[in-house]
Amino acid sequence: MTGHPENNLLRIADVARLTNLSRHTVQYYLMLGLVKETQRTPGGHRLFDHHAVQRVKLVHRLNHSGYTLQEIRQTFLVNHP
């Protein structure tokens, strides 16, 4: 794992691997505001915690259950503005 073991944060490649999704898909979810990075490295790399990984998994499951990404985003915004 290429994450940061001292604080258990993961890079986007690790999130992709743990969720069995492509980096592109995780980046797309980020772009749509469906998931947020936990912090950034001094070099600007995005880092994610366990909750962000679970969120990516949830978005993927909901999308494959028939919800559009826009519907998922709207639901998240209503529940967590």
N, C-alpha and C positions, 0 to 999 in steps of 0.2 A: 504494500500500500504506500502511495506516495504522499499521504496526508501528513499532518503535523501531529506526531504522537503526544507531544507535551500538552496539547489541549484538545486532542481528538477531533480536529477539524480535517476535512477532506477536500481535495481538489476536484474539479469537475470530472476528470477522468475516473476518479475513484467512485464518484456518485454514479456515473454512467455504468461502471462495472458492477456495482452493488445492486443496481436496479435493472440490469440486463437491457439497458437502453443505450442508444448511441449518444455521443457527446453532443451531436447536433440537436437531438431531441431535448436534452437537458437545457441546452442553450436556448432553444426555441421556447421552452416553458419559462425560462428566465425573461426572455424578451417580452412575452405576453403578460408577465407579472404574476404567473401562477406559483412561482417559487422565488424566494429571495436568498441571496447569499448571506452568510452569517457575518463575514468580515472579508477584508482583502489583505493580502500580504503587502509589505512595503513596495514590492515590485508590481503590484496591481493584480495579482492572481486572485480569483474568487475562491473563497473557502466556505465550506458547508458543514453544519453539524448534523447530528442524528435526526433531528426534527425535520430538517430540509430534505434529507433522504426519504423519510417517511412521507413527506408531502409529495415528492416526485412520484413515489409509488402510488399514492392515492390518486393523483391526477391521471396517471396512466390507466389505473383500474377503472376510474369513472369514465374516461374517454372510451375505453373498450367496452364499457357497459351501455354505450349509446349516447352519452352526454357529449355535447360539443365543447370544445375548449372555451368558447365564449360563455356558455352556460355555467361551466365550472368556475370560471373567473368571476362571473356575476354572483354566484352563490358564496364564494369566498369573500367577496367585497361586502356582501350583506351581513355575513356572520362575523367578519373581522375587518372592519373598515380601517 
